[in-house]
Amino acid sequence: MLNSISKSQSINPLDVDEVIRFLRKRWGVSYELRLVVKGKKIYLQIMWGFLEQQSFDITEKDYCENLSKVLEVINRIGMSGEVRAWLLQVKGKPRLGRALSLPLKGDDSLEEFVI
């Protein structure tokens, strides 16, 4: 599936609409994405909660704002291509209590996001 991503897509920044399309095409719902810091490492996680879930505790507007903040970090550290590829090929699906996780590798600018 990596071959289905063009060179321009691998360097283009991710945006909210594109990621929501990926999520809905893959799993039929808009899962929550979070950045999680563990030590000096940062991970992108696809959580088990999703926007279309009745018990999901945030509005669509807040969901999009949160996703935008996550994508801003991903784009700023130059990981949009890797995240895009991962979203297309990640195995499994998030389950209650078990998120899907991608370790983010960045240059020295990554440290600015790890406090």
MMTF fields as JSON, N, C-alpha, C and O atoms, coordinates in Angstrom:
{
  "mmtfVersion": "1.0.0",
  "mmtfProducer": "UNKNOWN",
  "numBonds": 459,
  "numAtoms": 460,
  "numGroups": 115,
  "numChains": 1,
  "numModels": 1,
  "chainsPerModel": [1],
  "groupsPerChain": [115],
  "chainIdList": ["A"],
  "bondAtomList": [4, 2, 8, 6, 12, 10, 16, 14, 20, 18, 24, 22, 28, 26, 32, 30, 36, 34, 40, 38, 44, 42, 48, 46, 52, 50, 56, 54, 60, 58, 64, 62, 68, 66, 72, 70, 76, 74, 80, 78, 84, 82, 88, 86, 92, 90, 96, 94, 100, 98, 104, 102, 108, 106, 112, 110, 116, 114, 120, 118, 124, 122, 128, 126, 132, 130, 136, 134, 140, 138, 144, 142, 148, 146, 152, 150, 156, 154, 160, 158, 164, 162, 168, 166, 172, 170, 176, 174, 180, 178, 184, 182, 188, 186, 192, 190, 196, 194, 200, 198, 204, 202, 208, 206, 212, 210, 216, 214, 220, 218, 224, 222, 228, 226, 232, 230, 236, 234, 240, 238, 244, 242, 248, 246, 252, 250, 256, 254, 260, 258, 264, 262, 268, 266, 272, 270, 276, 274, 280, 278, 284, 282, 288, 286, 292, 290, 296, 294, 300, 298, 304, 302, 308, 306, 312, 310, 316, 314, 320, 318, 324, 322, 328, 326, 332, 330, 336, 334, 340, 338, 344, 342, 348, 346, 352, 350, 356, 354, 360, 358, 364, 362, 368, 366, 372, 370, 376, 374, 380, 378, 384, 382, 388, 386, 392, 390, 396, 394, 400, 398, 404, 402, 408, 406, 412, 410, 416, 414, 420, 418, 424, 422, 428, 426, 432, 430, 436, 434, 440, 438, 444, 442, 448, 446, 452, 450, 456, 454],
  "bondOrderList": [1, 1, 1, 1, 1, 1, 1, 1, 1, 1, 1, 1, 1, 1, 1, 1, 1, 1, 1, 1, 1, 1, 1, 1, 1, 1, 1, 1, 1, 1, 1, 1, 1, 1, 1, 1, 1, 1, 1, 1, 1, 1, 1, 1, 1, 1, 1, 1, 1, 1, 1, 1, 1, 1, 1, 1, 1, 1, 1, 1, 1, 1, 1, 1, 1, 1, 1, 1, 1, 1, 1, 1, 1, 1, 1, 1, 1, 1, 1, 1, 1, 1, 1, 1, 1, 1, 1, 1, 1, 1, 1, 1, 1, 1, 1, 1, 1, 1, 1, 1, 1, 1, 1, 1, 1, 1, 1, 1, 1, 1, 1, 1, 1, 1],
  "groupList": [{"groupName": "MET", "atomNameList": ["N", "CA", "C", "O"], "elementList": ["N", "C", "C", "O"], "formalChargeList": [0, 0, 0, 0], "bondAtomList": [1, 0, 2, 1, 3, 2], "bondOrderList": [1, 1, 2], "singleLetterCode": "M", "chemCompType": "L-PEPTIDE LINKING"}, {"groupName": "LEU", "atomNameList": ["N", "CA", "C", "O"], "elementList": ["N", "C", "C", "O"], "formalChargeList": [0, 0, 0, 0], "bondAtomList": [1, 0, 2, 1, 3, 2], "bondOrderList": [1, 1, 2], "singleLetterCode": "L", "chemCompType": "L-PEPTIDE LINKING"}, {"groupName": "ASN", "atomNameList": ["N", "CA", "C", "O"], "elementList": ["N", "C", "C", "O"], "formalChargeList": [0, 0, 0, 0], "bondAtomList": [1, 0, 2, 1, 3, 2], "bondOrderList": [1, 1, 2], "singleLetterCode": "N", "chemCompType": "L-PEPTIDE LINKING"}, {"groupName": "SER", "atomNameList": ["N", "CA", "C", "O"], "elementList": ["N", "C", "C", "O"], "formalChargeList": [0, 0, 0, 0], "bondAtomList": [1, 0, 2, 1, 3, 2], "bondOrderList": [1, 1, 2], "singleLetterCode": "S", "chemCompType": "L-PEPTIDE LINKING"}, {"groupName": "ILE", "atomNameList": ["N", "CA", "C", "O"], "elementList": ["N", "C", "C", "O"], "formalChargeList": [0, 0, 0, 0], "bondAtomList": [1, 0, 2, 1, 3, 2], "bondOrderList": [1, 1, 2], "singleLetterCode": "I", "chemCompType": "L-PEPTIDE LINKING"}, {"groupName": "LYS", "atomNameList": ["N", "CA", "C", "O"], "elementList": ["N", "C", "C", "O"], "formalChargeList": [0, 0, 0, 0], "bondAtomList": [1, 0, 2, 1, 3, 2], "bondOrderList": [1, 1, 2], "singleLetterCode": "K", "chemCompType": "L-PEPTIDE LINKING"}, {"groupName": "GLN", "atomNameList": ["N", "CA", "C", "O"], "elementList": ["N", "C", "C", "O"], "formalChargeList": [0, 0, 0, 0], "bondAtomList": [1, 0, 2, 1, 3, 2], "bondOrderList": [1, 1, 2], "singleLetterCode": "Q", "chemCompType": "L-PEPTIDE LINKING"}, {"groupName": "PRO", "atomNameList": ["N", "CA", "C", "O"], "elementList": ["N", "C", "C", "O"], "formalChargeList": [0, 0, 0, 0], "bondAtomList": [1, 0, 2, 1, 3, 2], "bondOrderList": [1, 1, 2], "singleLetterCode": "P", "chemCompType": "L-PEPTIDE LINKING"}, {"groupName": "ASP", "atomNameList": ["N", "CA", "C", "O"], "elementList": ["N", "C", "C", "O"], "formalChargeList": [0, 0, 0, 0], "bondAtomList": [1, 0, 2, 1, 3, 2], "bondOrderList": [1, 1, 2], "singleLetterCode": "D", "chemCompType": "L-PEPTIDE LINKING"}, {"groupName": "VAL", "atomNameList": ["N", "CA", "C", "O"], "elementList": ["N", "C", "C", "O"], "formalChargeList": [0, 0, 0, 0], "bondAtomList": [1, 0, 2, 1, 3, 2], "bondOrderList": [1, 1, 2], "singleLetterCode": "V", "chemCompType": "L-PEPTIDE LINKING"}, {"groupName": "GLU", "atomNameList": ["N", "CA", "C", "O"], "elementList": ["N", "C", "C", "O"], "formalChargeList": [0, 0, 0, 0], "bondAtomList": [1, 0, 2, 1, 3, 2], "bondOrderList": [1, 1, 2], "singleLetterCode": "E", "chemCompType": "L-PEPTIDE LINKING"}, {"groupName": "ARG", "atomNameList": ["N", "CA", "C", "O"], "elementList": ["N", "C", "C", "O"], "formalChargeList": [0, 0, 0, 0], "bondAtomList": [1, 0, 2, 1, 3, 2], "bondOrderList": [1, 1, 2], "singleLetterCode": "R", "chemCompType": "L-PEPTIDE LINKING"}, {"groupName": "PHE", "atomNameList": ["N", "CA", "C", "O"], "elementList": ["N", "C", "C", "O"], "formalChargeList": [0, 0, 0, 0], "bondAtomList": [1, 0, 2, 1, 3, 2], "bondOrderList": [1, 1, 2], "singleLetterCode": "F", "chemCompType": "L-PEPTIDE LINKING"}, {"groupName": "TRP", "atomNameList": ["N", "CA", "C", "O"], "elementList": ["N", "C", "C", "O"], "formalChargeList": [0, 0, 0, 0], "bondAtomList": [1, 0, 2, 1, 3, 2], "bondOrderList": [1, 1, 2], "singleLetterCode": "W", "chemCompType": "L-PEPTIDE LINKING"}, {"groupName": "GLY", "atomNameList": ["N", "CA", "C", "O"], "elementList": ["N", "C", "C", "O"], "formalChargeList": [0, 0, 0, 0], "bondAtomList": [1, 0, 2, 1, 3, 2], "bondOrderList": [1, 1, 2], "singleLetterCode": "G", "chemCompType": "PEPTIDE LINKING"}, {"groupName": "TYR", "atomNameList": ["N", "CA", "C", "O"], "elementList": ["N", "C", "C", "O"], "formalChargeList": [0, 0, 0, 0], "bondAtomList": [1, 0, 2, 1, 3, 2], "bondOrderList": [1, 1, 2], "singleLetterCode": "Y", "chemCompType": "L-PEPTIDE LINKING"}, {"groupName": "THR", "atomNameList": ["N", "CA", "C", "O"], "elementList": ["N", "C", "C", "O"], "formalChargeList": [0, 0, 0, 0], "bondAtomList": [1, 0, 2, 1, 3, 2], "bondOrderList": [1, 1, 2], "singleLetterCode": "T", "chemCompType": "L-PEPTIDE LINKING"}, {"groupName": "CYS", "atomNameList": ["N", "CA", "C", "O"], "elementList": ["N", "C", "C", "O"], "formalChargeList": [0, 0, 0, 0], "bondAtomList": [1, 0, 2, 1, 3, 2], "bondOrderList": [1, 1, 2], "singleLetterCode": "C", "chemCompType": "L-PEPTIDE LINKING"}, {"groupName": "ALA", "atomNameList": ["N", "CA", "C", "O"], "elementList": ["N", "C", "C", "O"], "formalChargeList": [0, 0, 0, 0], "bondAtomList": [1, 0, 2, 1, 3, 2], "bondOrderList": [1, 1, 2], "singleLetterCode": "A", "chemCompType": "L-PEPTIDE LINKING"}],
  "groupTypeList": [0, 1, 2, 3, 4, 3, 5, 3, 6, 3, 4, 2, 7, 1, 8, 9, 8, 10, 9, 4, 11, 12, 1, 11, 5, 11, 13, 14, 9, 3, 15, 10, 1, 11, 1, 9, 9, 5, 14, 5, 5, 4, 15, 1, 6, 4, 0, 13, 14, 12, 1, 10, 6, 6, 3, 12, 8, 4, 16, 10, 5, 8, 15, 17, 10, 2, 1, 3, 5, 9, 1, 10, 9, 4, 2, 11, 4, 14, 0, 3, 14, 10, 9, 11, 18, 13, 1, 1, 6, 9, 5, 14, 5, 7, 11, 1, 14, 11, 18, 1, 3, 1, 7, 1, 5, 14, 8, 8, 3, 1, 10, 10, 12, 9, 4],
  "groupIdList": [1, 2, 3, 4, 5, 6, 7, 8, 9, 10, 11, 12, 13, 14, 15, 16, 17, 18, 19, 20, 21, 22, 23, 24, 25, 26, 27, 28, 29, 30, 31, 32, 33, 34, 35, 36, 37, 38, 39, 40, 41, 42, 43, 44, 45, 46, 47, 48, 49, 50, 51, 52, 53, 54, 55, 56, 57, 58, 59, 60, 61, 62, 63, 64, 65, 66, 67, 68, 69, 70, 71, 72, 73, 74, 75, 76, 77, 78, 79, 80, 81, 82, 83, 84, 85, 86, 87, 88, 89, 90, 91, 92, 93, 94, 95, 96, 97, 98, 99, 100, 101, 102, 103, 104, 105, 106, 107, 108, 109, 110, 111, 112, 113, 114, 115],
  "secStructList": [7, 4, 4, 4, 1, 7, 2, 2, 2, 2, 2, 1, 7, 7, 7, 2, 2, 2, 2, 2, 2, 2, 2, 2, 2, 2, 2, 1, 1, 7, 3, 3, 3, 3, 3, 3, 3, 3, 6, 6, 3, 3, 3, 3, 3, 3, 3, 3, 3, 3, 6, 6, 1, 6, 6, 7, 7, 1, 7, 2, 2, 2, 2, 2, 2, 2, 2, 2, 2, 2, 2, 2, 2, 2, 2, 2, 6, 6, 7, 2, 2, 2, 2, 2, 2, 2, 2, 2, 2, 7, 7, 1, 7, 7, 5, 6, 6, 5, 7, 3, 3, 3, 3, 3, 7, 7, 7, 4, 4, 4, 4, 4, 4, 7, 7],
  "xCoordList": [0.8, 0.0, 0.847, 0.377, 2.072, 2.931, 3.102, 3.262, 3.07, 3.236, 2.073, 2.198, 0.937, -0.212, -0.12, -1.014, 0.954, 1.144, 2.178, 3.312, 1.766, 2.686, 3.734, 3.557, 4.82, 5.887, 5.364, 5.748, 4.498, 3.96, 3.088, 3.079, 2.355, 1.529, 2.383, 1.961, 3.578, 4.416, 5.003, 5.428, 5.037, 5.571, 4.488, 4.731, 3.308, 2.216, 1.744, 1.69, 1.401, 0.872, -0.464, -1.249, -0.702, -2.005, -3.003, -2.648, -4.248, -5.291, -6.438, -6.55, -7.275, -8.358, -9.271, -9.576, -9.704, -10.627, -10.014, -10.687, -8.734, -8.06, -8.004, -8.287, -7.643, -7.527, -8.894, -9.017, -9.914, -11.273, -11.693, -12.309, -11.365, -11.677, -10.957, -11.559, -9.656, -8.896, -9.588, -9.812, -9.925, -10.522, -11.865, -12.124, -12.711, -14.049, -13.988, -14.771, -13.058, -12.93, -12.427, -12.882, -11.5, -10.883, -11.792, -11.957, -12.391, -13.151, -14.614, -15.376, -15.012, -16.403, -16.767, -17.919, -15.795, -16.033, -14.818, -13.753, -14.988, -13.93, -13.31, -13.727, -12.312, -11.642, -10.87, -10.43, -10.721, -9.961, -8.466, -8.023, -7.693, -6.243, -5.644, -6.1, -4.633, -3.963, -2.459, -1.953, -1.765, -0.323, -0.063, -0.588, 0.749, 1.062, 2.574, 3.334, 2.999, 4.416, 4.771, 4.15, 5.785, 6.312, 7.819, 8.532, 8.285, 9.708, 10.052, 9.443, 11.041, 11.434, 10.9, 11.358, 9.938, 9.35, 7.918, 7.244, 7.474, 6.094, 5.459, 6.089, 4.206, 3.479, 2.179, 1.531, 1.81, 0.476, -0.368, 0.003, -1.502, -2.374, -3.765, -4.328, -4.298, -5.69, -6.441, -6.263, -7.279, -7.997, -9.254, -9.626, -9.887, -11.073, -12.36, -13.365, -12.361, -13.556, -13.677, -12.669, -14.889, -15.077, -16.252, -17.187, -16.174, -17.123, -18.563, -19.456, -18.812, -20.165, -20.764, -21.93, -19.983, -20.404, -21.282, -20.907, -22.44, -23.349, -22.691, -22.968, -21.832, -21.218, -19.935, -19.294, -19.553, -18.35, -18.582, -19.604, -17.65, -17.912, -17.521, -17.519, -17.189, -16.907, -17.726, -18.165, -17.918, -18.689, -17.844, -16.625, -18.489, -17.763, -16.775, -15.656, -17.184, -16.3, -15.054, -13.94, -15.229, -14.091, -13.22, -11.995, -13.851, -13.116, -12.189, -11.008, -12.731, -11.94, -10.824, -9.723, -11.09, -10.06, -8.941, -7.763, -9.301, -8.294, -7.464, -6.24, -8.128, -7.435, -6.49, -5.38, -6.93, -6.102, -4.823, -3.754, -4.928, -3.745, -2.774, -1.56, -3.302, -2.46, -1.743, -0.543, -2.468, -1.885, -0.871, 0.089, -1.071, -0.096, 1.269, 2.296, 1.281, 2.534, 3.147, 4.339, 2.34, 2.822, 3.432, 4.506, 2.749, 3.242, 4.523, 5.439, 4.588, 5.758, 7.006, 8.115, 6.853, 8.034, 8.333, 9.225, 7.586, 7.874, 7.465, 8.08, 6.441, 6.026, 4.726, 4.148, 4.271, 2.979, 2.979, 2.0, 4.046, 4.108, 4.076, 3.383, 4.832, 4.877, 3.521, 3.066, 2.884, 1.571, 0.539, -0.299, 0.588, -0.343, -0.208, -1.21, 1.021, 1.257, 0.762, 0.14, 1.035, 0.608, -0.908, -1.445, -1.603, -3.068, -3.625, -4.679, -2.92, -3.378, -3.083, -3.781, -2.069, -1.651, -1.719, -1.456, -2.061, -2.056, -2.983, -4.089, -2.503, -3.274, -4.2, -3.93, -5.251, -6.177, -7.048, -7.167, -7.647, -8.456, -8.444, -8.248, -8.651, -8.647, -9.779, -10.876, -9.5, -10.498, -10.482, -9.495, -11.554, -11.659, -10.421, -10.107, -9.735, -8.539, -7.269, -6.204, -7.361, -6.197, -6.172, -6.909, -5.317, -5.163, -4.14, -3.321, -4.195, -3.144, -2.106, -2.466, -0.832, 0.202, 1.322, 1.796, 1.738, 2.847, 3.885, 3.596, 5.101, 6.153, 6.565, 6.818, 6.633, 7.019, 8.51, 9.035, 9.175, 10.603, 10.762, 10.337, 11.359, 11.579, 13.008, 13.794, 13.339, 14.673, 14.677, 13.826, 15.594, 15.708, 14.462, 14.222, 13.669, 12.468, 11.425, 10.533, 11.53, 10.595, 10.68, 9.677, 11.893, 12.07, 11.235, 10.888, 10.908, 10.102, 8.691, 8.015, 8.249, 6.907, 6.913, 5.854, 8.092, 8.228, 8.739, 9.889, 7.878, 8.248, 8.561, 8.894],
  "yCoordList": [-1.191, 0.0, 1.261, 2.321, 1.161, 2.327, 2.89, 4.099, 2.025, 2.481, 3.325, 4.021, 3.28, 4.057, 5.516, 6.305, 5.885, 7.261, 7.889, 7.42, 8.961, 9.623, 10.404, 10.667, 10.768, 11.521, 12.844, 13.246, 13.524, 14.803, 14.603, 15.456, 13.493, 13.216, 12.947, 13.22, 12.415, 12.08, 13.323, 13.261, 14.449, 15.673, 16.714, 17.69, 16.525, 17.463, 17.337, 16.237, 18.471, 18.384, 17.651, 17.712, 16.967, 16.334, 17.399, 18.363, 17.221, 18.124, 17.312, 16.104, 18.006, 17.365, 16.555, 15.399, 17.147, 16.448, 15.173, 14.148, 15.243, 14.067, 12.932, 11.782, 13.248, 12.221, 11.626, 10.412, 12.462, 11.95, 11.014, 9.978, 11.369, 10.477, 9.142, 8.089, 9.175, 7.934, 7.068, 5.877, 7.679, 6.929, 6.324, 5.149, 7.123, 6.644, 5.588, 4.638, 5.753, 4.748, 3.428, 2.354, 3.517, 2.318, 1.602, 0.384, 2.387, 1.76, 2.192, 1.668, 3.134, 3.566, 4.583, 5.01, 4.977, 5.959, 6.875, 6.587, 7.976, 8.966, 8.772, 9.401, 7.897, 7.641, 8.874, 9.697, 8.972, 10.058, 9.771, 8.648, 10.782, 10.676, 11.519, 12.633, 10.993, 11.709, 11.56, 10.577, 12.572, 12.477, 12.147, 12.802, 11.129, 10.687, 10.759, 10.243, 11.406, 11.532, 10.539, 10.513, 9.72, 8.768, 8.965, 8.632, 9.51, 9.825, 10.9, 11.969, 10.603, 11.562, 11.158, 11.657, 10.263, 9.808, 10.284, 10.518, 10.422, 10.843, 9.844, 9.385, 9.523, 8.522, 9.128, 9.909, 8.758, 9.048, 7.828, 6.706, 8.047, 6.926, 7.14, 8.233, 6.069, 6.05, 5.407, 4.226, 6.203, 5.755, 4.986, 4.971, 4.363, 3.547, 4.363, 3.886, 5.573, 6.422, 7.062, 7.333, 7.302, 7.902, 8.868, 8.75, 9.816, 10.919, 10.448, 11.054, 9.413, 8.947, 8.146, 7.754, 7.909, 7.144, 8.026, 9.16, 7.522, 8.32, 8.804, 9.919, 8.007, 8.384, 9.208, 9.555, 9.525, 10.328, 11.701, 12.333, 12.161, 13.318, 14.684, 15.671, 14.764, 16.078, 16.284, 15.33, 17.545, 17.896, 17.718, 17.563, 17.74, 17.622, 18.777, 18.581, 19.96, 21.133, 20.922, 21.162, 20.476, 20.223, 19.083, 19.139, 18.049, 16.926, 17.446, 17.101, 18.27, 18.808, 19.721, 19.702, 20.508, 21.374, 20.545, 20.842, 19.517, 18.638, 17.935, 17.859, 17.422, 16.749, 17.72, 17.347, 18.942, 19.956, 20.216, 20.385, 20.246, 20.461, 19.289, 19.487, 18.082, 16.888, 16.932, 16.668, 17.261, 17.295, 18.416, 18.283, 19.503, 20.601, 20.12, 20.432, 19.373, 18.833, 17.859, 17.94, 16.948, 15.961, 16.65, 16.268, 17.654, 18.376, 19.153, 19.198, 19.754, 20.557, 19.711, 20.196, 18.47, 17.612, 16.8, 15.952, 17.065, 16.43, 14.97, 14.209, 14.574, 13.167, 12.913, 11.832, 13.862, 13.693, 12.487, 11.742, 12.287, 11.152, 9.813, 8.888, 9.714, 8.476, 8.182, 7.038, 9.224, 9.039, 8.67, 7.799, 9.32, 9.016, 7.544, 6.846, 7.079, 5.678, 4.737, 3.715, 5.082, 4.249, 4.141, 3.056, 5.256, 5.227, 4.298, 3.69, 4.19, 3.324, 1.851, 0.987, 1.548, 0.149, -0.434, -1.623, 0.358, -0.142, -1.352, -1.372, -2.343, -3.578, -3.446, -2.668, -4.182, -4.201, -2.961, -2.2, -2.788, -1.602, -1.32, -2.228, -0.069, 0.252, -0.49, -0.639, -0.941, -1.626, -0.975, -0.35, -1.121, -0.53, -0.857, -2.022, 0.181, 0.004, -0.294, -0.453, -0.372, -0.7, 0.182, -0.047, 1.182, 2.081, 1.507, 0.666, 1.963, 1.671, 2.774, 3.941, 2.424, 3.391, 3.424, 2.382, 4.636, 4.852, 5.728, 6.881, 5.202, 6.061, 7.077, 6.718, 8.33, 9.384, 9.639, 9.836, 9.63, 9.915, 11.279, 11.506, 12.149, 13.483, 13.905, 13.183, 15.072, 15.608, 16.314, 16.03, 17.198, 17.895, 18.72, 19.032, 19.074, 19.877, 19.099, 19.701, 17.775, 16.959, 17.282, 17.231, 17.619, 17.909, 19.108, 19.206, 20.01, 21.175, 20.764, 21.511, 19.587, 19.12, 18.193, 17.848, 17.792, 16.893, 17.707, 18.145, 17.898, 18.719, 17.838, 18.339],
  "zCoordList": [0.0, 0.0, 0.0, -0.412, 0.45, 0.448, -0.949, -1.121, -1.941, -3.311, -3.795, -4.802, -3.096, -3.528, -3.103, -3.408, -2.398, -1.98, -2.894, -2.992, -3.564, -4.472, -3.683, -2.494, -4.348, -3.69, -3.138, -2.039, -3.879, -3.401, -2.165, -1.277, -2.091, -0.915, 0.306, 1.43, 0.102, 1.246, 1.902, 3.056, 1.194, 1.793, 2.053, 2.763, 1.496, 1.743, 3.183, 3.732, 3.793, 5.157, 5.194, 4.248, 6.287, 6.509, 6.929, 7.607, 6.523, 7.016, 7.599, 7.385, 8.332, 9.077, 8.156, 8.448, 7.058, 6.153, 5.577, 5.463, 5.217, 4.661, 5.689, 5.356, 6.922, 7.952, 8.269, 8.431, 8.357, 8.606, 7.471, 7.721, 6.23, 5.094, 5.241, 5.029, 5.607, 5.832, 6.87, 6.653, 8.003, 9.111, 8.72, 8.982, 8.096, 7.727, 6.632, 6.637, 5.693, 4.628, 5.209, 4.816, 6.131, 6.704, 7.699, 7.638, 8.632, 9.712, 9.777, 10.59, 8.939, 8.917, 9.99, 10.073, 10.814, 11.868, 11.995, 11.449, 12.719, 12.93, 14.307, 15.28, 14.381, 15.648, 16.114, 15.312, 17.422, 18.014, 17.871, 18.11, 17.484, 17.417, 18.532, 18.79, 19.183, 20.27, 20.126, 19.586, 20.629, 20.788, 22.245, 23.146, 22.469, 23.821, 24.0, 23.181, 25.081, 25.386, 26.48, 27.543, 26.202, 27.19, 27.228, 26.282, 28.337, 28.43, 27.423, 27.401, 26.582, 25.54, 24.174, 23.146, 24.171, 22.907, 22.81, 23.813, 21.572, 21.317, 20.356, 19.403, 20.628, 19.837, 19.338, 20.036, 18.126, 17.617, 17.923, 17.58, 18.566, 18.89, 18.305, 18.37, 17.733, 17.314, 18.468, 18.764, 19.114, 20.301, 19.89, 18.717, 20.845, 20.564, 20.531, 20.004, 21.076, 21.017, 19.643, 18.991, 19.207, 17.887, 17.885, 18.677, 16.98, 16.895, 16.761, 17.354, 16.02, 15.756, 16.921, 16.871, 17.941, 19.111, 20.007, 20.306, 20.436, 21.272, 22.542, 22.985, 23.141, 24.413, 24.24, 25.233, 23.004, 22.773, 23.383, 23.12, 24.188, 25.039, 24.469, 25.205, 23.17, 22.59, 21.317, 20.675, 20.975, 19.788, 18.535, 18.616, 17.391, 16.127, 15.969, 15.494, 16.36, 16.269, 17.126, 16.663, 18.37, 19.259, 18.736, 18.836, 18.18, 17.596, 16.486, 16.445, 15.596, 14.485, 14.983, 14.433, 16.002, 16.584, 17.208, 17.011, 17.955, 18.566, 17.496, 17.605, 16.465, 15.377, 14.66, 14.283, 14.478, 13.834, 14.626, 14.041, 15.946, 16.797, 16.695, 16.636, 16.675, 16.521, 15.177, 15.102, 14.123, 12.782, 12.627, 11.869, 13.329, 13.288, 13.788, 13.185, 14.871, 15.397, 14.393, 14.094, 13.878, 12.908, 11.691, 11.226, 11.185, 10.012, 10.326, 9.504, 11.495, 11.866, 12.062, 11.838, 12.472, 12.639, 11.374, 11.368, 10.319, 9.029, 8.922, 8.175, 9.653, 9.661, 8.885, 9.002, 8.115, 7.427, 6.492, 6.452, 5.75, 4.831, 5.546, 5.121, 6.64, 7.405, 8.046, 8.063, 8.57, 9.197, 8.153, 8.388, 7.007, 5.91, 5.509, 5.352, 5.347, 4.97, 6.065, 5.776, 7.31, 8.439, 8.484, 8.707, 8.275, 8.291, 7.22, 7.406, 6.107, 5.019, 5.269, 4.737, 6.062, 6.183, 7.585, 7.76, 8.581, 9.954, 10.081, 9.543, 10.8, 10.98, 12.19, 13.105, 12.187, 13.307, 13.372, 12.412, 14.529, 14.766, 16.256, 17.064, 16.62, 18.053, 18.763, 18.224, 19.95, 20.774, 22.152, 22.539, 22.872, 24.198, 25.033, 25.273, 25.466, 26.275, 25.496, 26.093, 24.166, 23.339, 22.091, 21.133, 22.129, 20.99, 20.01, 20.378, 18.776, 17.806, 17.961, 18.112, 17.926, 18.269, 17.234, 16.783, 16.864, 15.933, 16.621, 16.943, 16.855, 17.411, 16.357, 15.206, 16.744, 15.807, 15.932, 17.028, 14.798, 14.758, 14.117, 12.985, 14.832, 14.287, 14.513, 15.127, 14.018, 14.254, 15.616, 16.459, 15.828, 17.105, 17.435, 18.601, 16.421, 16.674, 17.478, 18.076, 17.497, 18.263, 19.744, 20.456, 20.212, 21.639, 22.086, 23.263, 21.181, 21.557, 21.981, 22.689, 21.554, 21.895, 23.105, 23.631, 23.544, 24.689, 25.874, 25.894, 26.845, 28.003, 29.183, 30.257]
}
